[in-house]
Structures are given as structure tokens and as C-alpha cells.
């Protein structure tokens, strides 16, 4: 059984609205969702990056996923609307509080850099209007080789005929350029009525030019690869992983782990004789 994901639920300060949104996602069969915080920096003045709210402050209770008897997994995501490369601060401590980092490029220069250089998980395209740049094969192929995925959102296409026409046209252009690889389809929903079930999204994705297998991957396995990419981004490609072994108080007191918790092969000679 496939694990379906929607990695773009628009954040709302209304707690009741977020509860209904996540409840609906779980009822439709999504095992994992990401609450999206959009941030558009400007060069005129310094702005603070929004901090994600803890899950217990976002909703009262995690709903059970339909057909899986387990609670839904809720992640935090930051989307940077970028007009210039200086808007991304890769070493900023604020980014570490987010599980996923996405960029929405607004110029061709930023799009090329996002595909070839920037350490991000997703490139979100504003497909509801005419793109300000052409989707060239070289940078798109470079992004696919780096494991960066492209995101197409569908909720706006449900509401407006003009947005629907642009969404289908831009999505087809993208899928033809990347040959259907590394594409995810998400909702970008801000209310529960904008959500659709996974199999409805698969059928919609076929209108975007995706094959049957790629359309299913766009809401399942490709989304899972985004989560793996985010983990490796945080751990320097899996080379560095930090783990707190003891509390701060016990570390100051020089407390050692008990002998029963240490494997025999790793015990010191004094511990073995005792």
C-alpha cells in the first residue's frame, strides 16, 4: 500500500482552520503533510524569518490516517520567494527549525542557481501565471541529478479558469523538460474544501503530462525522496550526525553510563573485572 503525502498545506493563524485542514488530509488518506510558511524577503530592510509553531499549538490532536490506524505526520516547511540570490542565507539558524526548505524563483538567474547550486529540497513554480523565464533543459536536468524536485500546486486551478489554463500549460512544459522525473503535485490548500484525494490528484497529474507511474510517484515515492534529501541536507550527506548521550547535569558531574548499558566488547577492563 502506497504512502501518500501532501507537502504543501498553507499555514493559517486560525487554529480551527488548521485542525479542519489536517483532519481532512488524514481522512483522504494522506500519511504525511507539511505546513508551509511562505516568506518573501526584500532588499530594502531586514526581515525576520517566521518561526514554525509547535504541533501541539497548531492543532489539538493528531487525527488518525484513514485505513492506516496511525496518526498523521505533520512537518514544517519554509518557502522562500526569491527575486535575488542574496535573499537566501544558507547558514541562518532560523532555517534549522524547518523540516523542508523550498524556493520559489522569480527570475531566470535565481531559477538557474536553485537548480545547480542552492542547497534546497524543492523548487516551487508559480504555475498559475505566465512564468517569467523559460524552463531550459540544462538546469532542469542538473536539478534532477542533484535530487532536487519541482513542485506543481493544483488548488488555485480548481477555483479559476484562467489559473487552470496556466497551470496545465506550465505543468506540461515542466514535465516535457524533465521527462516526468522529480515532480511532486501538492495542494497549497488554505482550507479543507481545496483538498483532493490522492487518486484524484493522480488523475489530475496525467493532465499535466505525467505518465501513470510518474503521476502516482508525484504523491508518494517522489515525496518520500524529498524527505530523505532533507535529512541528508541536515547531516552533510549523512556524514555527520549528532546525538545527545546524557543530560547536561550528568555531564557536569562526570556520570558514566551504567555497565549494563554498555556492550561487553566496549567495556573497559575495570568494568569487566567488576
N, C-alpha and C positions, 0 to 999 in steps of 0.2 A: 504493500500500500504506500502510495506516494505521500510525502510530507509537503504540504502546500504552505507558501509564505507570501505575505504582502508586506514589503519593506518600505511602505510609504503611507502612513496614516498621519494626516496633518494635525499638529498639536493644537489643542484648544484649551484656554484657561478655564473653560466651563467643565467642572468635574463630572457632571451628569452626562454631558455630551460625550466625553471621553469614555465613560462607562458604557454607554449605549453603543459607541463605535466598536470598542473591543469586544463587547458581548456579541454583537452581530458578526464580527470576524470569526469568533470561535464557533458560533452556530453554523456558519457557512463552511467550516472545516479547515480553517487556517490554523496551523500549529504554532506559527511564529509571526509576529508583526513587529514593525518598527515605528515608533512615534517620531515624526520628522519635525525638527526645529529649523526653520529657514532663517538665514542671516545674510543680509546684503550690506557689506561694508562699503564705506565711502572714503575717498581720499581727503576730504575736507577736514574731518575731525575723527578722533579716535573713538571707537565704539566698543562696548563690552560684548563679548560673545555670550549668548544666552546659555544658562546652565540648565541641564535636564532635571526634571523633577523626579524624585524617587517614586517607584511604582506604587508604594503604599499611600503616597499623597496624590497620585494621579487617578487611581481608582480604588474602590473599597475592597473588592475581592476579584481575584483572577477567575474568569469563567472556565468551565471545562470544555475542551475541544470536542466538537460533535464527532462521535464514532471512535474516539481515542481514549476516553476516560482519564485524561490528564489535563492539568491546567495549561492555558495558553502561555507561550513565552513572549514577553514584551521587552524589546530592545529600544535603545535611544539612538537617534541618527541626527547628524548635523549636515545641512545642505548649504553650501556657500555659493551665493550668486555673485560671480566674479566678472568684473569688467577689466581688471588688470591683475598681473601676476603678483604684485606687491600685497594684494588683499589676503593671500594665503600665508600664514605663519606656521610652517610645519612643526616647529618645536614648541609651540604655545602649550602651556599646561592645561588650558581650557579644553583642548581637543581630546585629552585623555579620558575625560568623563563620558565621552560618547562611544558607543559600540561601533558605529559606522560613520564614515566620512564620505560625503558626496560633494561634487562641484557641479554647478550649472554655468557653463561658459557662455558669455555673451558676445565674445569676439573670436575671430579666427585664430589669433595669436594664443589666447587662453585655451581654446579648444585643442590646438596642436600640442601645447605644453601639458595639458591634462592627459592627453593620450600617450605622450612619450616620456614625460619626466615626473609629474607630480605624484606624490605618494598618497593616493586616494583609493577608495574602494569602488566608487561608482561615478559615472558621468551622466548626469540627468539632463536630458534635452527638453527644451521648451517647445514641444511639438504642436501646441495649439495655435501657433502663428508661424509666419514665414521665418525660417532660420536665417540669422544674419551672416551665415557662412556656408560654404559647400562642404559636404561630407566626403572628403578625399580618402581614397583607399589606403594610402601610405600611413597616415596617423591612426586610422581606424584599425588597420592590421597590427600596428605597433601596440595599441591598447589591448587588443585580443591576446597578443603574445605575452604581455605583462600580467594578464589575469584581471584587468580592469573591465568592468561590464558597463553596458549602456542601458539606460532606463527610459522606458516609454510609459507614460501615465494615461489612463483612459477616462477618468471621472469627468473631466471637462468636455470630452467628446459626447458624453451622454446628454448633456444639458443644451448644447448649442450646435446648430447645423454647420455653421462656418468653422467652428473649432473642430468638429468631427471631420470635415473635409481636409483641414490642415493636418490633423493628427494622422489620418490614414495615409496622406501623401508623404509626410515626413517619415513616418514609420516604415513605409515601403522603401523609401530612399535609403534609410539606415540598414534595413535587412538585406537589401541588394548589395550594399557596400561591404558589410561584414559577413555576408553569406549566412545570416541567421545565427551566428555564433556570438556568445556572450551578450545576449539581450535578455533583460527581465521586463516584465509587464507588471506594474503596480497601480494602485488606485489613486493615490493622492487625495483620498476622500477626507472631507471635513465633517461629514455627517453620515449616519448609518444608511440612509437611502441611496447614497452614491456607491456603496459596495456591491460587488457581484461575486458569485460563487466561482471556485477555481475552474470548473468546466465551462462556465460561460466565458471566462477570460481566455481559456484555450481556444474556444471558437472565435472569439474576437481577435486573438493573435493571428489566426490564419488569414484574417482580412488584412493584417499588417504585412503579409508576405512570408510569414514563418511556416515551415513545414509542420506536420502533425507532431513529430518528435520534438522539434525545437520549441513549438508552442507549449508543450507540456513541461519542457525544461525551464521555460521562462517563468514559471510559477513554482518550480520545485528544485531541481538539481542545480540550476544556474544560481538561484538564490542561496542555496547551501554553499556554493563555491565562494559567494561574496562573504559569507560569514567566516569561512576558512581564510580568505585573503585578509580580512580584518584582523584575525588572530595573529597571522604571521607578520602583519604590519606592526602590531604592538610588540612583538617579541623578536624583531630584527630577523625575519625569515625563520623563526624557530630556533635561532642560535642562542638567544638569551631568554631566560625565564627566571623570574624572581619569586620566591616564596618565603613567607614569614614563618620561621620554625618555632619561635617561642614568643611569649609576651614580653613587653618592654621591662616589666618589673623583674621577671625571672632572668632576663638577660643581664640586668644590672647586678643581680645577686649572684650571678655566675652559676645558675642552676644548670645541671646536666640532665639529659633525658634518662629516664629510668632504664635499668638493664633489660627489662622485658620488652621495651620498645625498640631496642637496637638489635639488628640481626647478629647472629653469633660470629659471622665472618668479619663484622666490622667492630666488634668489641675490643677494647684494649686488653692487654694481658692481665692488668689488675682486676678488671671487671670479670674476666673469665675465671680467675682463681677464687674470687669472692663467691 
